[in-house]
Amino acid sequence: MRRLAAAAALVVWAGAAHAQEAVLPALRFGIDRATGPQDVSLTLQIVFLLTVLTLAPAILILLTSFTRIIVVLSFLRNALGTQAMPPNQVLVGLALFLTFFVMTPTWNQVYTGALRPYLDGRIPQAEALERAEPPVRRFLLEHTREKDIALFVRLGQGPRPRSPEEVPFAALVPAFVISELRTAFTIGFLLYIPFVVIDLVVASVLMSMGMFMLPPMMVSLPFKIIFFVLVDGWNLVVGSLARSILG
C-alpha cells in the first residue's frame, strides 16, 4: 500500500510539474501607432467590415426578396390556421435559403465583376463599389413600381431623375420595400381564398346539422391540411414565389 501511495504521489507531482512547465498562449489586443498609410488603410477596412457585419441583417432584408418570401409564408401559416406550425425557425430558415437561391444570379454578377477583382488586388475599393452597384440597382428596379419610386423622389424633394440610373438609392430602397410588401400582401390574399371557402363550407354544414357548440375551426383544420397536402401546396407556393422573383 505504501508503494502504491508513493507511486500515486509521484505521478501527481510529475503532472503538476509538467503543468507548471507548460507554456499557455496568451491573446492581447491593443492600439498601436501606425507606421505607414497601409496600416491606416487596413484599420479602416476592418472597421468597415465590422460595420457591414452589423448591418448585414438589415441589408439582407431591404436589398433582397426576403421580405416578400417571409410575409407570404406567414400569410400561408395563418391561412392554414395551424398557429405555430411550422415554427418560426423553420419559416425563417426556408425564407433565407429561398432568398439565397433567387438572389444567386445577382450575387454572381457582383462577385465576378467587383468582389473577386478587389480581393485579387486588381481594382481599388472605390471601383469595386462602383462595379457592384449596377447589378443590385438592376434587381431593385425590376421589382419596384414606378409609382413607389415617384413617391419617395417627391418626398426627398430632389431633382426628377431622367433615367433609372439616376434614381438615388435613398429613394430606391424604401420604394423597393413597399413594392415587395404590396406584392406579398397580394399573394397572401390569393392564398387565403381557398381556405376561407373551406371554413365557410364547414361552418354552413355544422349550422345545418345544429352543432352550434362545435367550433368550425376545429373541424375545418384537418380538411385544410389534407387539401393543402393533396394539391402539393408547398411545391406550388415556393415555385410561384421563385418564378415571381426570377421572372
VEXGUBA-803029 format. One record per residue (C-alpha): x, y, z; residue in three letters. Coordinates in steps of 0.05 Angstrom, whole numbers, plus 5000, padded with zeros to 4 digits. Example, Ala and Ser with C-alpha at 12.3 -4.5 7.8 and 13.67 -1.06 7.14 Angstrom:
BEGIN
524649105156ala/527349795143ser/
//
This chain:
BEGIN
500050005000met/505750475016arg/508950334949arg/502350474914leu/501351114953ala/508451334936ala/507451174863ala/500951564861ala/504252164895ala/509952134845leu/505152134786val/501252724815val/507653114829trp/510252974758ala/503653204728gly/503753844769ala/510953984750ala/509253864677his/503354334682ala/507754874712gln/512854794655glu/507554814600ala/507155474563val/500055714550leu/498556204494pro/496156904511ala/491957364468leu/492958104470arg/489058654435phe/491359364434gly/492060014394ile/498960204370asp/501760764328arg/501260664253ala/507960614217thr/505160784148gly/499060924106pro/497960184095gln/496660074169asp/491360624170val/488060334107ser/487859634138leu/484759914202thr/479460284163leu/477859644124gln/476959254189ile/472259794216val/468359794150phe/467859034152leu/465259044224leu/460159574205thr/457759154146val/457058534190leu/452958944240thr/448359194185leu/448058524148ala/441058324173pro/438158994151ala/441858944084ile/439158234074leu/432058454089ile/431959104050leu/436058933988leu/433458233974thr/426857873965ser/427057614037phe/421358084056thr/416657814003arg/418257084019ile/417557124095ile/411057534091val/407857034042val/409956444085leu/407056784147ser/400556904109phe/400356174089leu/401155934160arg/395656394184asn/391056174128ala/392055454147leu/390455614219gly/395955174246thr/398255714295gln/405655594307ala/406555034256met/411355064221pro/415455414275pro/418456094263asn/425455794258gln/423255354200val/419855924163leu/425756394172val/430655854150gly/426555684089leu/425956424072ala/433456514079leu/435255934033phe/429956153982leu/432956843984thr/439956563972phe/437156153913phe/433456723878val/439057233891met/444556783864thr/444657083794pro/445357793822thr/450557593873trp/454557223820asn/454957863779gln/457258253839val/462457723856tyr/465457643787thr/465158383769gly/467058713835ala/468858273894leu/473557783861arg/477758323826pro/478058713891tyr/480358113931leu/485657963878asp/488258673885gly/486758863813arg/481959443830ile/481359913889pro/475559913938gln/472060513907ala/471960193839glu/469459543868ala/463559913899leu/462060243833glu/462159573797arg/457659243850ala/452259773844glu/449359633774pro/447158913786pro/443959093852val/440659703823arg/438059293764arg/434958783810phe/431559313853leu/428859683793leu/425959043763glu/421758923825his/419859643843thr/413760013817arg/414860693785glu/409360973829lys/413260793892asp/419661083864ile/416061723846ala/413261763917leu/420061763951phe/423162213898val/417762733913arg/418562643988leu/426062743981gly/424863393944gln/430663243898gly/431263343823pro/427062883780arg/431362323752pro/431562293677arg/433461543675ser/433260943721pro/440661003733glu/439661693764glu/434761453817val/438261543884pro/439060943929phe/435861323986ala/429361323946ala/430160653911leu/430960223973val/424660434011pro/420760413945ala/423159703934phe/421059504004val/413859763999ile/413359453929ser/415358783958glu/410358864014leu/404759023965arg/406558403923thr/406957963985ala/400158204010phe/397058073942thr/399757363942ile/397457274014gly/390357483995phe/390156973939leu/392656443987leu/387156594036tyr/381356493987ile/381155733983pro/381955654058phe/376456154072val/371955764026val/373355134066ile/371755494131asp/365155754102leu/363155064077val/364754734144val/361155274183ala/354955214139ser/354754454147val/355454494223leu/349955014228met/345354594184ser/346554004230met/345154414292gly/352254354320met/352755064345phe/357354894403met/362654574359leu/367955084335pro/368255074259pro/375855194260met/376854534297met/373254154242val/375854544182ser/383254504203leu/384153764183pro/380653894117phe/385154494102lys/391354094118ile/389453504075ile/387353964019phe/394054324022phe/397753664021val/393753363964leu/395053963918val/402453953937asp/401754643966gly/408954753988trp/411454603918asn/406355073887leu/407655643936val/415255603934val/415255513859gly/410656113849ser/414956543894leu/421356353858ala/418356473790arg/415457143811ser/422457373831ile/426657053777leu/421657233723gly/
//
